[in-house]
Amino acid sequence: MHARTRRKWHDGAMVVSALPVVGSIVVWAIALGGLGIFIWRRIQGVPLRSKPPSDPTPDPSAAPPFPFPGAPGVTGLPGSIGTGPATPPMTAGLPPATALPPVPPVTAEGLEPVAPPEPSATRGGFFAAGPADPARSPAPPPSAGRPTVAEAVQGIVMPCGLSPVVDATQALPNPFRVSFLTNLAPAAEVGRALADELERLGYTLATTTPTELLARRDATELRVVLFPTAAAAKRGLDQLFPAAGPGSVGLELST
């Protein structure tokens, strides 16, 4: 056996010596490197063969450890971890609740009546003020933003039989401009009665021309134009009140 081993080494040496110089250097480098790695693993105590991995399956008979050990200081709570005396309730030491006295109902006795608004000093022309009507009270203001005419005059009582006019030339009515028509009163009476209604709603009035009125309330601005002769009123070439008869009075409200 020893002779056979020496024969193998001798044959290997003969093969290496028969290789070119570069091949001999590579073969000897590989051999010396492998020998160095073997010596280093033995010095470090690395076993020649790795051990088979252990079975990770736990023993079903062994009880699993409790994942949350008892925490000191957390005691007395239902379902809490740990042991100790029960914690007293948070209501300890608080005064007992007392009942509030009943609130007396609010009655109309002792309340002062609300005086009607005074006429604006800037009213004039067809919108001149007349005698005040104390039976009427102010209406609630309209909603925020640009209101429609219906919202701006919410709660108004249109005087003198004023009725809205439907414009048949438009597919949809314009909610920010509405026209009215009446033949039951002259223009001066119509303008005065309408101005009284706007003041009752809380508007401040200013007459820009004898037939035009500007009403303001908070952020709402309402423009009123009176047409004493509605049958002759035009805007450009278009007639504003085509159905107006003789003696009719027209009115336009816009926001």
C-alpha positions as CSV (number, residue, x, y, z in Angstrom):
1,M,0.0,0.0,0.0
2,H,2.8,2.4,0.8
3,A,4.5,1.6,-2.4
4,R,1.3,2.3,-4.3
5,T,1.0,5.7,-2.6
6,R,4.5,6.6,-3.5
7,R,3.8,5.5,-7.0
8,K,0.8,7.8,-7.3
9,W,2.8,10.8,-5.9
10,H,5.6,10.0,-8.4
11,D,3.1,9.8,-11.3
12,G,1.5,13.1,-10.2
13,A,4.9,14.7,-10.0
14,M,5.8,13.5,-13.4
15,V,2.5,14.9,-14.8
16,V,3.0,18.3,-13.2
17,S,6.6,18.4,-14.4
18,A,5.4,17.7,-18.0
19,L,3.0,20.7,-17.9
20,P,4.2,24.2,-19.0
21,V,5.6,26.6,-16.4
22,V,2.3,28.5,-16.0
23,G,0.3,25.3,-15.6
24,S,2.7,24.0,-13.0
25,I,2.3,27.2,-11.0
26,V,-1.5,27.0,-11.1
27,V,-1.6,23.4,-10.0
28,W,0.8,23.9,-7.1
29,A,-1.1,27.1,-6.1
30,I,-4.3,25.1,-5.9
31,A,-2.7,22.3,-4.0
32,L,-1.0,24.6,-1.5
33,G,-4.2,26.7,-1.1
34,G,-6.2,23.6,-0.3
35,L,-3.6,22.4,2.2
36,G,-3.7,25.8,3.9
37,I,-7.5,25.8,4.2
38,F,-7.4,22.3,5.7
39,I,-4.8,23.4,8.3
40,W,-6.8,26.6,9.2
41,R,-10.0,24.6,9.7
42,R,-8.3,22.2,12.0
43,I,-6.8,25.0,14.0
44,Q,-10.2,26.8,14.3
45,G,-11.8,23.5,15.4
46,V,-14.2,23.4,12.4
47,P,-15.4,19.8,12.0
48,L,-14.6,18.0,8.7
49,R,-18.3,17.1,8.3
50,S,-21.2,19.4,9.2
51,K,-23.8,18.0,11.6
52,P,-27.3,17.4,10.3
53,P,-29.8,20.1,11.2
54,S,-31.9,19.4,14.3
55,D,-35.6,18.8,13.9
56,P,-37.4,22.2,14.5
57,T,-40.7,20.5,15.3
58,P,-41.4,21.2,19.1
59,D,-42.4,18.5,21.4
60,P,-46.2,18.4,21.6
61,S,-46.2,17.2,25.2
62,A,-44.2,20.2,26.4
63,A,-46.3,23.2,27.4
64,P,-45.4,26.4,25.5
65,P,-44.0,29.2,27.6
66,F,-46.3,32.1,28.4
67,P,-45.5,34.9,26.0
68,F,-46.3,37.7,28.5
69,P,-44.7,37.3,31.9
70,G,-46.4,38.9,34.9
71,A,-45.8,42.6,34.9
72,P,-45.2,44.1,38.4
73,G,-47.4,47.1,39.2
74,V,-50.3,46.1,36.8
75,T,-52.7,44.4,39.1
76,G,-56.3,44.3,40.0
77,L,-57.6,44.8,36.4
78,P,-60.0,42.3,34.9
79,G,-58.0,40.0,32.6
80,S,-54.7,41.7,33.5
81,I,-51.4,39.9,34.1
82,G,-50.0,39.7,37.6
83,T,-51.3,39.4,41.0
84,G,-52.1,41.9,43.7
85,P,-54.9,43.8,45.4
86,A,-57.7,45.2,43.4
87,T,-57.4,48.8,42.3
88,P,-60.0,51.1,43.9
89,P,-62.5,52.7,41.4
90,M,-61.7,56.2,40.0
91,T,-64.9,57.6,41.5
92,A,-63.5,57.4,45.0
93,G,-63.3,60.8,46.7
94,L,-65.5,62.6,44.2
95,P,-68.5,64.5,45.5
96,P,-71.9,63.0,44.8
97,A,-73.8,64.3,41.7
98,T,-76.4,66.9,42.4
99,A,-79.5,67.6,40.4
100,L,-79.8,70.9,38.6
101,P,-82.7,73.1,39.4
102,P,-85.5,73.1,36.8
103,V,-85.5,75.9,34.3
104,P,-88.7,78.0,34.4
105,P,-90.5,78.1,31.0
106,V,-90.2,81.3,29.0
107,T,-93.5,83.2,28.6
108,A,-94.4,86.2,26.6
109,E,-95.2,88.2,29.7
110,G,-92.8,91.0,30.4
111,L,-91.4,91.0,26.8
112,E,-91.3,94.4,25.1
113,P,-92.9,94.5,21.6
114,V,-90.5,95.0,18.7
115,A,-91.0,98.4,17.1
116,P,-91.2,98.5,13.3
117,P,-88.1,99.8,11.5
118,E,-87.9,103.5,10.8
119,P,-88.2,104.5,7.1
120,S,-84.9,105.3,5.4
121,A,-84.0,108.9,5.0
122,T,-82.8,108.4,1.5
123,R,-86.1,107.1,0.1
124,G,-87.6,109.3,-2.6
125,G,-89.4,109.4,-5.9
126,F,-92.0,106.6,-6.4
127,F,-90.5,104.9,-3.3
128,A,-91.3,107.7,-0.8
129,A,-92.3,106.6,2.7
130,G,-95.9,106.4,3.8
131,P,-97.5,105.7,7.2
132,A,-95.9,102.7,9.1
133,D,-97.8,99.5,9.7
134,P,-96.9,98.3,13.2
135,A,-98.6,94.9,12.7
136,R,-95.8,93.6,10.5
137,S,-92.5,92.2,11.9
138,P,-89.1,91.8,10.2
139,A,-88.5,88.5,8.3
140,P,-85.4,86.3,8.7
141,P,-82.4,87.1,6.5
142,P,-81.6,85.0,3.4
143,S,-78.9,82.4,3.2
144,A,-75.2,83.3,2.7
145,G,-73.7,83.7,-0.8
146,R,-75.4,85.3,-3.8
147,P,-79.1,84.8,-3.1
148,T,-81.8,84.4,-5.6
149,V,-84.6,86.9,-5.7
150,A,-86.8,84.5,-3.9
151,E,-84.3,84.1,-1.1
152,A,-83.6,87.9,-0.9
153,V,-87.3,88.7,-0.5
154,Q,-88.2,85.7,1.6
155,G,-91.2,86.6,3.8
156,I,-92.4,89.5,1.7
157,V,-96.0,90.3,1.0
158,M,-96.1,91.6,-2.6
159,P,-98.3,94.7,-2.4
160,C,-100.8,96.1,-4.9
161,G,-101.5,92.7,-6.6
162,L,-98.0,92.4,-8.1
163,S,-97.7,89.1,-9.9
164,P,-94.6,87.5,-11.4
165,V,-94.2,87.6,-15.2
166,V,-93.0,84.5,-17.0
167,D,-90.6,85.3,-19.9
168,A,-91.5,82.8,-22.7
169,T,-88.4,83.7,-24.7
170,Q,-86.1,81.9,-22.2
171,A,-86.0,78.1,-21.8
172,L,-85.2,78.4,-18.1
173,P,-86.2,81.3,-15.9
174,N,-83.4,83.5,-14.4
175,P,-83.6,83.1,-10.6
176,F,-81.5,86.3,-10.1
177,R,-83.9,88.6,-12.1
178,V,-87.7,88.5,-11.7
179,S,-90.3,90.8,-13.2
180,F,-93.7,91.7,-11.7
181,L,-96.8,93.3,-13.2
182,T,-99.9,94.9,-11.8
183,N,-102.8,97.1,-12.9
184,L,-104.5,97.6,-9.5
185,A,-102.5,100.7,-8.3
186,P,-100.6,103.6,-9.7
187,A,-96.8,103.6,-9.8
188,A,-96.4,105.9,-6.7
189,E,-98.5,103.6,-4.6
190,V,-96.7,100.5,-5.9
191,G,-93.2,101.9,-5.2
192,R,-94.1,103.2,-1.7
193,A,-95.7,99.9,-0.7
194,L,-92.8,97.8,-2.0
195,A,-90.2,100.0,-0.2
196,D,-92.2,99.6,3.0
197,E,-92.0,95.8,2.6
198,L,-88.2,95.9,2.0
199,E,-87.7,98.0,5.1
200,R,-89.7,95.5,7.1
201,L,-87.4,92.8,5.9
202,G,-84.4,94.7,7.3
203,Y,-83.1,96.4,4.1
204,T,-81.5,99.8,4.0
205,L,-82.8,101.7,1.0
206,A,-81.2,104.2,-1.2
207,T,-83.0,105.9,-4.2
208,T,-80.6,106.3,-7.2
209,T,-83.2,107.7,-9.6
210,P,-87.0,108.3,-9.2
211,T,-87.7,104.8,-10.7
212,E,-84.7,102.9,-9.3
213,L,-84.0,101.7,-5.7
214,L,-81.0,100.0,-4.2
215,A,-81.7,97.8,-1.1
216,R,-78.8,96.4,1.1
217,R,-79.0,94.0,4.0
218,D,-75.7,92.4,5.3
219,A,-74.1,90.9,2.1
220,T,-77.3,91.0,0.1
221,E,-77.9,93.7,-2.5
222,L,-81.2,94.0,-4.2
223,R,-81.8,96.3,-7.2
224,V,-85.4,97.5,-7.8
225,V,-86.5,99.1,-11.1
226,L,-90.0,100.5,-11.4
227,F,-91.7,100.9,-14.8
228,P,-94.7,103.4,-14.5
229,T,-95.8,102.6,-18.1
230,A,-95.1,98.9,-18.4
231,A,-96.6,98.6,-21.9
232,A,-93.9,100.9,-23.3
233,A,-90.9,99.5,-21.3
234,K,-88.2,98.0,-23.5
235,R,-84.6,96.7,-23.2
236,G,-82.9,97.3,-26.4
237,L,-85.5,96.2,-29.1
238,D,-87.2,93.7,-26.8
239,Q,-90.4,94.6,-25.0
240,L,-90.1,93.8,-21.3
241,F,-93.9,93.3,-20.6
242,P,-95.5,92.1,-23.8
243,A,-98.7,91.2,-21.9
244,A,-99.0,94.6,-20.2
245,G,-102.2,96.5,-20.8
246,P,-103.0,100.2,-20.5
247,G,-102.3,101.6,-17.1
248,S,-100.2,98.6,-16.0
249,V,-97.1,99.1,-13.7
250,G,-94.1,96.9,-14.1
251,L,-91.4,96.0,-11.5
252,E,-88.0,94.2,-11.8
253,L,-86.1,92.8,-8.9
254,S,-82.5,91.6,-9.4
255,T,-79.6,90.5,-7.1
